[in-house]
Amino acid sequence: MAYQKNIPQGSDKLKNSQDDLLGNFQALNTDFGVNHVTFDAASNRGKHNKLDMPNQTVVPTAAGTDFVLYNVVDSDTTQQELIFKSSDKTYPISGGKRDPAGFAYIGGGMIMVWGQDSAAAGGDKQITPSPALNPIYHVQVTPFTNNDFNIGAMAQLKKMNTADFIVRTSNLSGTTTPIAFFWTVIGKRA
């Protein structure tokens, strides 16, 4: 039976409305049971089993000291992601990309972005992370090699700007063979 919001009316006699009232209580128990432990459960009544959040096409607002959690398709991941919003700040909670070049949200509006690249030994490589960061707070560069030829390979941070950074490579063997490196950046999403 579907919930009937206008039961009972002031003029209804209880004996005449009993079936409707019972039906309403059954409907409430069933409807509340979506994502919750039902009212008639032996334990954990009222607790959440899970939380289903429909996709939002309009960003919800948070008033005063309230906050909202909502689900939206993220422009970077093109997937449904969980977002935290207070009255003045919006932070993605979920999301990221787990490829050799990827990113992950790390809280407080911060994001970690990583990747790999290479440059000829003795050369510079400018890297602009994607998604874009501004400002960048930290850069880590680690050279890697798959053969003994590049044992003396080095890659180091040469310059860090607010939205990009430059890696300088060198090789103790004196060759200009490209040096491969991994990089990791932490910053604020632009």
C-alpha positions in Angstrom: 0.0 0.0 0.0 1.3 3.5 -0.8 1.7 6.1 1.9 -1.3 8.3 2.3 -0.3 11.7 3.6 -3.8 12.9 4.6 -4.7 10.0 6.9 -6.3 10.4 9.3 -8.5 13.4 8.8 -9.9 15.3 11.9 -13.3 13.9 11.2 -12.2 10.3 10.7 -13.1 7.7 13.3 -10.2 5.5 14.4 -12.1 2.3 13.7 -12.8 3.5 10.1 -9.2 4.6 9.5 -7.4 1.7 11.1 -6.5 -0.1 7.8 -5.2 3.2 6.3 -3.2 3.9 9.4 -1.6 0.4 9.4 -0.9 0.8 5.7 0.9 4.1 6.4 3.0 2.6 9.1 4.0 -0.3 6.8 4.7 2.1 4.0 6.9 4.3 6.3 8.8 1.2 7.5 9.4 0.1 3.9 10.3 3.5 2.6 12.6 4.3 5.6 14.2 0.9 5.0 15.7 2.2 1.7 19.4 2.8 2.7 18.5 2.4 6.5 18.0 -0.4 8.9 14.2 -0.6 9.3 12.2 0.6 12.4 11.2 -3.0 13.2 14.7 -4.5 13.0 16.1 -6.1 16.2 19.1 -3.9 16.3 20.8 -0.9 14.6 17.4 0.8 14.0 17.7 4.1 12.1 21.4 3.6 11.1 22.4 3.8 7.5 23.1 0.6 5.4 24.4 2.7 2.5 23.9 6.1 1.0 22.5 6.5 -2.5 23.1 10.0 -3.9 21.6 11.0 -7.2 23.7 13.0 -9.7 23.3 16.7 -9.2 23.1 18.9 -12.3 22.9 22.0 -10.2 25.5 22.5 -7.4 23.6 22.5 -4.1 24.2 25.4 -1.7 25.2 25.2 1.9 23.8 27.9 4.3 25.7 29.3 7.3 27.7 26.6 9.0 26.0 23.8 7.2 27.7 21.6 4.7 26.5 19.3 1.9 27.8 16.2 0.3 26.7 15.6 -3.2 27.4 13.5 -6.3 28.3 15.1 -9.6 30.2 14.1 -12.8 33.7 15.4 -12.4 35.2 17.3 -15.4 38.6 15.6 -15.0 37.6 12.0 -14.4 34.2 12.1 -16.3 32.9 9.8 -13.5 30.5 10.3 -10.7 32.4 11.8 -7.8 31.6 12.7 -4.2 32.0 16.5 -3.4 32.1 18.2 0.0 30.8 21.8 0.0 30.6 24.3 2.9 29.2 27.8 2.5 32.5 29.1 1.0 34.6 26.1 -0.1 34.1 23.1 -2.4 36.4 20.1 -2.2 36.3 16.9 -4.2 36.6 13.9 -2.0 36.7 11.0 -4.4 38.2 10.9 -7.8 41.5 10.4 -9.4 43.2 8.6 -12.2 45.4 5.6 -11.5 47.5 5.6 -14.7 51.3 6.1 -15.0 50.2 9.8 -15.2 47.4 10.5 -12.8 46.1 12.4 -9.8 44.3 12.0 -6.5 42.6 14.4 -4.1 44.2 14.4 -0.7 41.9 16.7 1.3 41.8 20.4 2.2 41.5 21.3 -1.5 44.9 19.7 -2.2 45.6 17.4 -5.1 48.6 15.2 -5.9 49.5 14.8 -9.5 52.1 12.4 -10.9 53.7 11.3 -14.2 56.8 10.4 -16.0 58.8 12.1 -18.7 62.3 12.3 -20.1 64.8 14.8 -21.4 68.2 14.6 -23.1 71.0 14.5 -20.6 72.1 18.0 -20.0 68.7 19.3 -20.9 65.7 20.9 -19.3 62.1 19.7 -19.4 59.2 22.1 -18.5 56.2 20.2 -17.0 52.7 21.6 -16.5 50.7 19.1 -14.4 47.2 18.1 -15.5 44.8 18.8 -13.8 46.2 22.3 -13.5 47.6 23.4 -10.1 48.0 26.9 -8.8 50.0 27.2 -6.6 52.4 24.2 -6.6 53.7 23.5 -3.1 55.9 20.5 -3.5 57.7 18.7 -6.4 59.6 15.4 -6.2 61.7 14.1 -9.1 63.1 10.6 -9.3 65.3 9.3 -12.3 64.8 5.8 -13.5 66.6 3.6 -15.9 66.1 0.1 -17.4 69.7 -0.5 -18.4 73.2 -0.1 -17.1 74.1 2.5 -19.6 72.4 5.2 -17.6 73.8 4.3 -14.2 74.9 7.9 -13.7 71.6 9.3 -14.7 70.3 12.3 -12.7 67.1 14.3 -12.7 66.5 17.2 -10.4 64.2 20.0 -9.8 65.7 23.1 -11.4 62.8 25.6 -11.0 59.4 25.6 -9.5 56.8 28.1 -10.5 53.2 28.5 -9.3 51.7 26.4 -12.1 54.6 24.4 -13.6 58.2 23.3 -12.9 61.4 22.5 -14.8 63.5 19.4 -14.4 67.2 19.4 -15.3 68.8 16.1 -16.4 72.4 15.0 -16.5 74.4 11.9 -17.0 77.8 11.2 -15.3 78.9 9.2 -18.4 78.9 12.4 -20.4 76.4 11.1 -23.0 73.2 13.0 -24.0 71.1 9.8 -23.9 67.6 10.8 -22.7 67.1 10.4 -19.0 63.7 9.2 -17.9 62.2 10.4 -14.6 59.1 10.1 -12.5 57.6 13.3 -10.9 55.1 13.9 -8.2 53.5 17.3 -7.4 51.3 18.5 -4.6 49.4 21.7 -4.9 46.1 23.4 -4.9 43.8 22.7 -7.9 43.7 25.8 -10.1 
